[in-house]
Amino acid sequence: MLVFWTLGGVVVGIALGAGLYSVHPSKLAIEIIGYPGELLINALQELVLPLIVLALMTGVLNLRHTTTGTGRITTWSLCYYLLSMVLAVIIGIALSFAIRPGRDQPFASGNNKCSTQSSGGTVESLLDIGRQLVPKNIIMAAATSQYLGVIMFAIVLAVILNSLGPPAEPFIRIIEIANDAIMAMIYLVIYCTPVGIASLIAQTILKACNITALLKSLGLYVGTILIGFGIHAFVALPLTIFILTRINPYRVMKAYFPAFAMGFGTSSSAATMPVTMECGVNLKCRPSIVRFVIPLGTNINRDGAALYEAASVLFIAQANGLVLSAGNVVVVAITATLAAIGSASIPNSALVSMVTVLQAVGMSQYIPQLAILLAMDWLIGMFRTITNIWGDACAVSVVDHFANKYAPDPYSRVHTIGSMVMMHVPCALWTALQRSGLGCTGFQACR
């Protein structure tokens, strides 16, 4: 029902904004109209830091449950997830620069009305990546929204906690409980989105330089995202499967169609996980690998979210007349990947974690404009979920192939030897007894 209420909020927001656009309401009136949405954005900003940190730490801490036998499986899975997400981000950024959906600058207003700004020198921006990854003060970094350093600190801390073994379990349990609590709070905020969305969309329309340019840019934006999903799903990921395994990728895609259908309806890879795992087993992948790789990917692999966040941030920059330097584009790529990993497997989660990416490139003042993107998120979210699920499915096929090639299942070997013993030893024993003259009807009946 939340989807329908959100769509209702979108309709109300568009109607309110379009109805008042020709009246030219005062700045105070526009501010009051957008006030509920402002509170919604504040709530998201309040929760985004603990959400990203705790989700990332929980994902890394979950790896402690793996045994020595799954060490290589974990490594192969993580490497493939990183590869697929980097490819997704590259595709999103490339399409954003090629299509330039925000070239008409529909969001530009006020002091930066239809103007072009530069975000700093390329070399300095690249150097800032290192400074943000290793901040002088982690508390100050969090307070000033330098989230790269906070994220790096969280990942390193989680890895060290994993290495401490049983003594760290009480503290790890606290982190996991805190993550569950933050997720519950995020749900509460999401339940309020219909009212906030109506408010923010109406305000965004009233502030727009040109309503026609706004609608045109949104159409180009949605087209850019969907084309990116298509290229990633039908070209990039199939190529990785074929190059790494020589398996027909479209046969694999066909096997996972039930999972895609459920993901399209629920917009949640977590809700679809049981179906995804069943499809992997039906494809004759090793069940132990399916049961490990799919849950791991559901928690940390976000191909669709990574592409979506990178392209959306560039769209917001273009729509406000900003020109990002090469260094800032690199920051967008890195932060979008990390933020996507830290996003939850629930509807609208990618939009929540996108706050981190905007803050990382110094675009915090444009966070309220995420509302206009959320108006399109109900559509994009379904295809984004399918892309995420397809990335997990590809990982299963690749890891299963590597496991069969480089780490055969010892149970299968023992089972085969046991079957040979059970089948051939009694027959050999009976034959030997017959030849020795000890054979009898009893042995024949036993045989």
Summary of the structure (lengths in Angstrom):
residues: 447
radius of gyration: 26.7
end to end distance: 65.3
largest distance: 111.1
contacts: 1544
relative contact order: 0.17
helix: 83%
strand: 1%
